[in-house]
Amino acid sequence: MIEETDKPMLDMKNNFLHIAKALNENLSVVPLLFGSLGLEQRLRTDLNADDIDVLIPEKFLNDRWDSVADIMLENGYTLYDVHEHAFEKNGLRVAFASLESLAPFAGVDVEKIPITEESGVRYLLLDLQDYLKVYTASLNDGYRKNVKNKNDQQKIDLINKALSKEV
């Protein structure tokens, strides 16, 4: 069971760690913290993430989806969009997608994504170069281009600024 946090539900990082711990322990899955929340972690800055995006091996979205759904349901989440593999609990939204989709979408080599360990929880986190690939590819995606274009460009600018500081 995912432990309840004493912090408000808006503490998405803590909620992600609880979900990741359940995936680690129950399914031996090391999930990828993706989207704005993952980029926040990598940049160490608040980007006002409004949901938790989690990438897991595709077999858990298809053949073993019931196992993932059971973990979420047992911990108080409600499945609100089967197609998007999306759950909600107290206003916090969590969506699952395929880890393997990163290679064809953005050219990210999933075998080289570093594993992070925090509070005994193992998860994957893209490096800044891979985030740059993802958000650059997102600019060409139909939905994101129309709805998220400004946000994606701002994230690209932040990533480029951080990368220039690393050099």
Secondary structure per residue as TSV (DSSP state, phi and psi in degrees):
chain	resnum	aa	ss	phi	psi
A	1	M	-	360.0	138.0
A	2	I	-	-73.9	129.3
A	3	E	-	-73.7	142.6
A	4	E	-	-72.3	145.1
A	5	T	-	-96.4	149.6
A	6	D	S	-77.9	-18.3
A	7	K	S	-81.5	161.1
A	8	P	-	-61.5	158.3
A	9	M	T	-60.0	-17.5
A	10	L	T	-70.9	-9.5
A	11	D	-	-78.6	76.4
A	12	M	H	-64.5	-34.8
A	13	K	H	-61.7	-45.5
A	14	N	H	-62.7	-40.7
A	15	N	H	-63.7	-41.1
A	16	F	H	-59.5	-44.6
A	17	L	H	-60.4	-37.8
A	18	H	H	-66.6	-41.3
A	19	I	H	-65.7	-45.8
A	20	A	H	-61.4	-39.7
A	21	K	H	-61.5	-43.7
A	22	A	H	-63.7	-39.2
A	23	L	H	-67.0	-42.1
A	24	N	H	-57.8	-52.4
A	25	E	H	-75.6	-38.7
A	26	N	H	-91.6	-30.3
A	27	L	H	-124.1	0.3
A	28	S	-	55.0	37.3
A	29	V	-	-102.1	133.1
A	30	V	-	-105.4	100.6
A	31	P	-	-78.5	162.3
A	32	L	E	-102.3	124.3
A	33	L	E	-78.9	114.9
A	34	F	E	-118.8	-179.0
A	35	G	H	67.8	-159.5
A	36	S	H	-61.2	-37.5
A	37	L	H	-64.6	-40.6
A	38	G	H	-65.3	-41.4
A	39	L	H	-65.7	-37.7
A	40	E	H	-55.8	-45.4
A	41	Q	H	-61.1	-45.1
A	42	R	H	-69.1	-40.9
A	43	L	H	-84.0	-16.0
A	44	R	T	57.6	45.8
A	45	T	S	-145.7	151.5
A	46	D	-	-80.9	120.6
A	47	L	-	-110.5	12.5
A	48	N	-	56.8	46.6
A	49	A	-	-56.9	138.2
A	50	D	-	-112.2	3.2
A	51	D	S	-159.5	176.9
A	52	I	E	-116.2	119.6
A	53	D	E	-103.7	125.3
A	54	V	E	-125.6	126.6
A	55	L	E	-103.6	134.1
A	56	I	E	-134.4	161.7
A	57	P	-	-54.3	139.1
A	58	E	G	-55.2	-33.5
A	59	K	G	-60.1	-24.9
A	60	F	G	-83.1	-12.1
A	61	L	T	-90.4	-21.5
A	62	N	T	-109.1	-86.1
A	63	D	T	-63.2	-32.3
A	64	R	T	-117.9	22.6
A	65	W	H	-57.6	-37.9
A	66	D	H	-57.4	-34.5
A	67	S	H	-66.6	-41.5
A	68	V	H	-68.6	-47.4
A	69	A	H	-59.1	-40.9
A	70	D	H	-60.3	-42.5
A	71	I	H	-59.8	-46.5
A	72	M	H	-66.6	-44.6
A	73	L	H	-65.2	-40.6
A	74	E	H	-62.1	-21.5
A	75	N	T	-107.1	23.1
A	76	G	T	88.7	3.3
A	77	Y	-	-84.3	149.4
A	78	T	E	-112.8	130.7
A	79	L	E	-74.9	117.8
A	80	Y	E	-113.0	-11.9
A	81	D	E	-148.4	100.9
A	82	V	T	-62.7	-44.5
A	83	H	T	-60.6	-40.2
A	84	E	T	-89.9	0.4
A	85	H	T	52.4	49.1
A	86	A	E	-114.6	138.6
A	87	F	E	-123.3	162.5
A	88	E	E	-143.0	144.1
A	89	K	E	-151.2	118.7
A	90	N	T	51.3	40.1
A	91	G	T	85.7	-7.6
A	92	L	E	-92.3	125.6
A	93	R	E	-105.8	137.3
A	94	V	E	-130.5	126.3
A	95	A	E	-125.5	141.9
A	96	F	E	-109.2	143.5
A	97	A	E	-144.2	175.3
A	98	S	E	-80.1	126.3
A	99	L	G	-62.7	-38.6
A	100	E	G	-67.6	-15.8
A	101	S	G	-71.0	-16.7
A	102	L	H	-63.6	-37.2
A	103	A	H	-64.9	-54.6
A	104	P	H	-69.1	-30.4
A	105	F	H	-75.0	-46.1
A	106	A	H	-131.9	4.4
A	107	G	-	72.8	25.7
A	108	V	-	-87.3	126.9
A	109	D	-	-82.6	103.1
A	110	V	G	-63.8	-24.2
A	111	E	G	-69.5	-19.1
A	112	K	G	-103.8	5.6
A	113	I	-	-72.3	126.1
A	114	P	-	-70.0	144.3
A	115	I	E	-89.3	133.2
A	116	T	E	-108.4	141.6
A	117	E	E	-122.7	127.8
A	118	E	E	-142.8	125.4
A	119	S	T	52.4	37.2
A	120	G	T	78.2	4.9
A	121	V	E	-104.3	132.7
A	122	R	E	-103.7	131.5
A	123	Y	E	-152.2	162.1
A	124	L	E	-95.2	148.7
A	125	L	E	-145.5	124.0
A	126	L	-	-62.8	149.4
A	127	D	-	-84.2	173.2
A	128	L	H	-63.1	-36.5
A	129	Q	H	-60.9	-41.9
A	130	D	H	-69.5	-38.2
A	131	Y	H	-62.0	-37.2
A	132	L	H	-61.6	-42.8
A	133	K	H	-60.5	-44.1
A	134	V	H	-64.8	-49.4
A	135	Y	H	-72.1	-29.1
A	136	T	H	-67.4	-43.6
A	137	A	H	-64.3	-35.0
A	138	S	H	-63.4	-30.7
A	139	L	T	-62.2	-23.0
A	140	N	T	-95.5	-5.6
A	141	D	S	-79.3	131.3
A	142	G	H	-51.7	-56.4
A	143	Y	H	-60.9	-51.5
A	144	R	H	-65.9	-34.6
A	145	K	H	-62.0	-40.4
A	146	N	H	-82.0	-33.4
A	147	V	H	-102.1	-38.1
A	148	K	T	-116.2	9.4
A	149	N	H	-53.1	-48.7
A	150	K	H	-61.8	-46.1
A	151	N	H	-62.6	-42.4
A	152	D	H	-63.4	-42.5
A	153	Q	H	-65.1	-38.6
A	154	Q	H	-63.3	-39.1
A	155	K	H	-67.3	-40.7
A	156	I	H	-59.7	-43.4
A	157	D	H	-62.0	-42.0
A	158	L	H	-64.9	-41.5
A	159	I	H	-63.8	-46.8
A	160	N	H	-60.7	-39.7
A	161	K	H	-62.7	-45.3
A	162	A	H	-65.1	-40.6
A	163	L	H	-64.9	-36.8
A	164	S	H	-67.7	-28.4
A	165	K	H	-73.1	-26.9
A	166	E	H	-74.0	-24.5
A	167	V	-	-76.5	360.0
